[in-house]
Amino acid sequence: MRNKRIKNLSLIILAITVFQSCTTLKNGNKHSLKEKMEAYLMVYFKDDTHGLYFALSKDSYTFTDVNNGNPVIAGDTIAEQKGIRDPYIMRGNDGYFYMAMTDLHIYGKQKGYRDTDWERPGDKYDWGNNRDLVLMKSKDLIHWSHSILDIDKAYPEWNVGCVWAPELIYDEVKDRIMIYFTMRKGKGKTQLYYAYMNKDFTALETTPEILFEYPDSTKQVLDADITKLPDGRFCMMYVAQENPGGIKMAFSNKINSGYVYQPEQVDFEKKSCEAPNVFKRLSDNKWVLMYDIFSVNPHNFGFAETTDFKTFTNLGHFDEGVMKRTNFTVQKHGSVIHLTKKEALQLAKHWGTNFSFEK
């Protein structure tokens, strides 16, 4: 009888454990059932189409576009201005993938989408003015829901001039996705802001606040990218439009405040660059800083590598060093996440891409 009770108790404990694991995973509080990450997905856009592109890699050095250099989603199907820029992708801890993009077509007039140079008068709202961000959510990287986040409509008193380069990060303390972006009020200087998304990822739950104050208020800052470090601190890469404009770092113990200015510029470019994105190599304890060198023709990405976020090694540009592209060029403003082998193969199969893990 005692053995039977012990057996029954064990089954009950097992059932409770399985239930708790499934509940925890579903609620997105912890990664209870992690699958092994074995691949990389880069998202980017191109100026000529203002569409969204995907590229895969199995080693983090060589990337192959899944649609042979063509958009996987056309910008005119998801954006108010009929074009997107600055795509960012995040793997949520709830099993979903999230993307945020700038709703802006800088060639809208030439393409026949509008009769004016910009959405609103340039003398009042300056270059590249826009109102919206594009938000997208998917379970499988193939089927996406999408919504428009109109910052100007939500906060008309701000006289929003532009809202660019959104990125996403999960705040464990708030149990919310934090969105942070570049914003300009009227024709003022661009600054970095943050807010928290609602559970449905369709609207802001909090009012945007300043994320970081640059010590020289006459300079514009933009394109923030936050990485949580192994020691628990947060490193924010961003662009300071000095001469030339380039990538700088700031560190904080908090995800949304307290970032301490570091004067050093960490890119290796002679001309201006922007759009920093940091991703970790799965094979070793190295992080890659990727950035967009918009000042060269044709456009290209630059890369640097670090193990400690103190010293960086120059890896050069795509196709000029160890980082390679197989079937695409002139990519702009990218971001990279890890994928499982199954996710990568499923995405490649959907787009008919020859992508294999066989050596």
C-alpha positions in Angstrom: 0.0 0.0 0.0 2.8 2.4 0.9 4.6 1.8 -2.4 1.3 2.4 -4.3 0.9 5.7 -2.4 4.4 6.7 -3.3 3.8 5.8 -6.9 0.6 7.8 -7.0 2.3 10.8 -5.3 5.1 10.7 -7.9 2.6 10.7 -10.7 0.8 13.7 -9.2 4.1 15.6 -8.7 5.1 14.8 -12.3 1.7 16.0 -13.6 2.0 19.3 -11.6 5.6 19.8 -12.8 4.5 19.3 -16.5 1.6 21.7 -16.0 3.7 24.3 -14.4 6.3 24.1 -17.1 3.7 24.5 -19.8 2.0 27.3 -18.0 5.3 29.1 -17.4 6.3 28.8 -21.1 2.9 29.9 -22.3 2.8 33.0 -20.0 6.3 33.9 -21.1 7.9 34.3 -17.7 10.7 31.8 -18.1 12.3 29.7 -20.8 11.5 26.4 -19.3 11.8 24.3 -22.5 14.6 25.9 -24.5 15.4 24.5 -27.9 19.0 24.6 -29.1 19.8 27.6 -31.3 21.8 26.7 -34.4 21.2 29.4 -37.0 20.9 33.2 -37.5 18.3 35.3 -39.2 19.1 38.8 -40.4 16.3 41.2 -41.3 17.1 44.3 -43.4 15.6 46.7 -46.0 16.7 48.3 -49.3 16.3 51.8 -50.5 15.1 50.9 -53.9 12.1 48.9 -52.7 11.5 50.0 -49.1 10.6 46.4 -48.5 11.5 43.8 -45.8 14.2 41.1 -46.5 15.3 38.0 -44.6 18.7 36.3 -44.8 19.9 33.1 -43.1 23.2 31.9 -41.8 24.3 28.7 -40.1 27.7 30.0 -38.9 27.1 33.8 -38.4 29.8 34.6 -41.0 28.0 33.9 -44.3 24.4 35.0 -45.0 22.0 33.9 -47.8 18.9 35.9 -48.6 15.9 33.5 -48.4 14.1 35.1 -51.4 17.2 35.6 -53.7 17.5 39.3 -52.9 13.8 40.1 -53.2 11.5 41.3 -50.4 9.6 38.8 -48.3 7.1 41.5 -47.5 6.5 44.5 -49.7 6.5 47.8 -47.9 3.4 49.1 -49.7 1.3 46.3 -48.2 2.0 47.2 -44.5 3.0 50.9 -44.2 0.9 54.1 -44.4 3.7 55.7 -46.4 3.9 52.6 -48.6 7.5 51.8 -47.5 9.4 50.6 -44.4 12.8 51.2 -43.1 15.0 50.2 -40.1 13.4 46.7 -39.4 14.2 45.1 -36.1 13.3 41.6 -35.0 13.1 40.1 -31.5 12.4 36.5 -30.3 9.8 36.9 -27.5 9.9 34.7 -24.5 6.3 33.7 -25.2 7.1 31.8 -28.4 6.4 34.6 -30.8 8.6 36.7 -33.0 8.1 40.5 -33.0 9.2 43.1 -35.5 9.1 46.9 -35.4 9.9 49.1 -38.4 9.9 52.8 -39.4 6.9 53.7 -41.6 8.6 56.0 -44.1 9.2 56.0 -47.8 11.9 58.6 -48.6 11.2 58.3 -52.4 7.4 58.4 -52.0 7.0 61.2 -54.5 9.2 59.6 -57.1 7.3 56.4 -56.8 3.9 58.2 -57.2 2.7 57.5 -53.6 2.3 61.2 -52.8 2.6 64.6 -54.6 5.0 66.2 -52.1 8.6 65.6 -51.1 7.5 64.5 -47.6 4.4 63.4 -45.9 4.2 66.9 -44.3 6.0 70.2 -45.1 9.7 69.9 -44.8 10.0 73.5 -43.5 8.0 72.5 -40.4 8.9 68.9 -39.9 12.3 68.5 -41.7 13.8 65.7 -43.7 12.2 62.2 -43.6 9.3 63.3 -41.5 6.8 60.6 -40.5 4.2 59.8 -37.8 4.1 56.0 -37.6 5.8 52.7 -36.7 4.9 49.4 -38.2 4.5 46.5 -35.7 4.4 42.8 -36.7 4.0 39.5 -34.8 4.4 35.9 -35.9 4.5 32.4 -34.5 6.5 30.9 -37.5 8.3 33.8 -39.3 6.0 33.2 -42.3 2.5 34.3 -41.3 2.4 37.8 -39.8 -0.2 40.0 -38.2 0.5 43.7 -38.3 -0.6 47.1 -36.9 0.3 50.7 -37.2 1.5 52.6 -34.2 0.7 56.3 -34.8 2.8 58.3 -32.3 1.6 61.6 -33.6 -2.0 60.7 -33.1 -1.4 59.4 -29.6 0.5 62.5 -28.5 -0.6 65.4 -30.7 0.7 68.0 -28.3 4.3 66.8 -29.1 4.2 67.9 -32.7 6.1 64.8 -33.7 8.5 65.5 -36.6 9.8 62.0 -37.0 9.8 58.6 -35.3 12.5 56.3 -36.6 14.5 53.1 -35.9 12.4 51.3 -33.3 13.9 48.4 -31.4 12.5 45.9 -28.9 13.7 44.3 -25.7 11.9 42.3 -23.0 12.0 43.9 -19.6 12.0 41.2 -17.0 11.1 43.6 -14.2 8.0 45.0 -16.0 7.1 41.8 -17.7 6.6 43.8 -20.9 8.2 44.4 -24.2 10.0 47.7 -24.1 10.1 49.6 -27.4 12.7 52.3 -27.8 13.2 54.6 -30.8 14.5 57.9 -32.2 12.1 60.8 -32.2 12.2 64.4 -33.2 9.7 67.0 -32.1 9.0 69.5 -34.9 12.4 70.4 -36.4 14.3 69.9 -33.2 17.2 67.5 -32.6 16.5 63.7 -32.6 16.6 62.1 -29.2 16.2 58.5 -27.8 12.9 57.6 -26.2 11.4 54.4 -24.7 7.9 53.1 -23.7 6.2 49.8 -23.0 3.9 47.9 -25.3 0.6 46.4 -24.4 0.1 42.7 -24.2 -1.3 42.5 -27.7 1.6 44.4 -29.2 -0.7 46.8 -30.9 -0.3 50.0 -28.8 1.8 51.8 -26.2 0.9 51.1 -22.5 3.0 54.0 -21.2 3.9 57.5 -22.4 7.4 57.6 -24.1 10.2 59.0 -21.9 13.8 60.0 -22.6 16.1 57.0 -22.6 19.4 58.8 -22.6 20.7 62.4 -22.6 23.8 63.1 -24.7 26.2 65.5 -23.0 26.3 67.8 -26.0 22.7 69.0 -26.6 23.7 70.5 -30.0 24.3 67.0 -31.4 21.7 64.6 -32.6 21.6 61.0 -31.3 19.7 58.1 -32.9 19.5 54.4 -33.6 19.9 52.8 -30.1 20.5 49.1 -29.7 20.5 47.6 -26.2 22.2 44.3 -25.2 22.0 42.6 -21.9 25.5 41.6 -20.8 26.4 38.4 -18.9 27.1 40.4 -15.8 23.6 41.8 -15.7 24.4 45.2 -17.0 23.0 46.7 -20.2 25.1 48.1 -23.1 23.5 50.6 -25.4 25.1 51.2 -28.7 23.8 54.3 -30.5 24.8 56.9 -33.1 26.1 60.3 -32.2 26.2 62.7 -35.1 29.6 64.1 -34.5 32.0 64.6 -37.4 31.9 61.9 -38.6 28.8 60.4 -37.2 29.5 57.0 -35.6 28.8 54.4 -33.0 29.2 55.0 -29.3 28.4 53.0 -26.1 26.7 53.7 -22.8 26.3 51.3 -19.9 23.7 51.0 -17.2 22.5 48.6 -14.5 18.9 49.4 -15.5 17.3 48.7 -18.8 15.6 52.0 -19.3 17.7 54.6 -17.4 21.0 55.5 -15.9 23.1 55.0 -19.1 26.6 56.4 -18.5 28.3 58.2 -21.4 31.5 56.8 -22.9 33.4 59.2 -25.2 35.1 56.6 -27.4 33.7 55.7 -30.9 33.8 52.0 -31.4 33.3 51.6 -35.2 36.2 51.5 -37.6 34.9 53.8 -40.3 36.6 56.9 -41.8 33.1 58.1 -42.9 29.8 58.2 -41.2 27.9 55.1 -40.2 24.6 54.3 -38.3 22.2 51.5 -37.2 24.3 49.5 -34.8 23.1 46.0 -33.9 24.8 43.5 -31.6 24.4 39.8 -31.8 26.3 36.9 -30.1 28.0 34.1 -32.0 26.7 30.8 -30.8 30.0 29.0 -31.2 32.0 31.0 -28.7 32.0 33.9 -26.3 32.1 36.6 -28.9 29.7 39.4 -29.8 29.4 41.0 -33.2 28.7 44.7 -33.7 27.1 45.2 -37.1 26.4 48.7 -38.5 25.3 50.4 -41.7 27.9 52.5 -43.6 25.5 54.7 -45.5 28.3 57.1 -46.5 29.9 54.6 -49.0 28.6 53.7 -52.4 27.3 51.0 -52.8 25.9 50.8 -49.3 27.5 48.1 -47.1 27.6 46.8 -43.5 30.7 47.0 -41.3 31.5 44.6 -38.5 33.5 44.5 -35.3 33.9 41.8 -32.7 34.3 41.9 -29.0 34.5 39.5 -26.0 34.3 42.2 -23.2 32.7 45.3 -24.7 35.9 47.2 -24.0 38.1 46.3 -27.0 36.9 45.6 -30.5 38.5 43.9 -33.5 37.8 45.2 -36.9 36.2 42.6 -39.2 35.9 44.8 -42.2 32.9 45.0 -44.5 30.7 42.4 -46.1 32.7 40.6 -48.8 35.9 42.4 -47.8 36.8 40.2 -44.8 35.4 37.2 -43.0 31.8 38.3 -43.3 30.1 37.2 -46.5 26.9 37.6 -48.6 25.9 35.0 -51.1 23.1 36.5 -53.1 22.3 40.1 -52.1 23.8 43.6 -52.0 23.1 47.2 -50.9 21.3 46.1 -47.7 20.5 48.7 -45.1 19.9 48.8 -41.3 19.8 45.2 -40.3 19.3 43.2 -37.1 20.1 39.6 -36.3 18.5 36.9 -34.0 19.2 33.2 -33.3 17.0 30.5 -34.8 16.6 26.8 -34.1 17.6 24.4 -36.9 13.9 23.6 -37.5 12.9 27.2 -37.7 15.7 28.0 -40.2 14.9 25.0 -42.4 11.2 25.7 -42.3 11.8 29.3 -43.4 14.2 28.3 -46.2 11.7 25.7 -47.4 8.9 28.2 -47.5 10.9 30.5 -49.8 12.5 27.7 -51.8 16.0 28.6 -50.7 18.8 26.0 -50.8 19.9 26.1 -47.2 21.4 23.1 -45.4 23.3 22.3 -42.2 25.1 19.4 -44.0 28.9 19.9 -44.2 
